[in-house]
Amino acid sequence: ALPLLEEKEVVFSAEQTYELMRCLEDFASRRPVWREPGVQRIQEDVENTKLEMLRLALARNLGRAIIKEGSLEGS
């Protein structure tokens, strides 16, 4: 979904973006927490970075979708 979220044109509507956000948070809340150091800790950091990138892309897309949908209603 990340490449689609970064497109110049809005691909996902605000409603669809909210649903993707909900799914992402459901997924994130069910992830296991690593307790051991080393490779697993690095893997957890990578996963956290991916989640944050998706959250940011979803937030940006949501803003663009709200603006687009709001401007269409006013037309």
HELIX and SHEET records of a PDB file:
HELIX    1   1 LEU A    2  LEU A    5  1                                   4    
HELIX    2   2 ALA A   14  ARG A   30  1                                  17    
HELIX    3   3 VAL A   39  GLU A   73  1                                  35    
END                                                                             
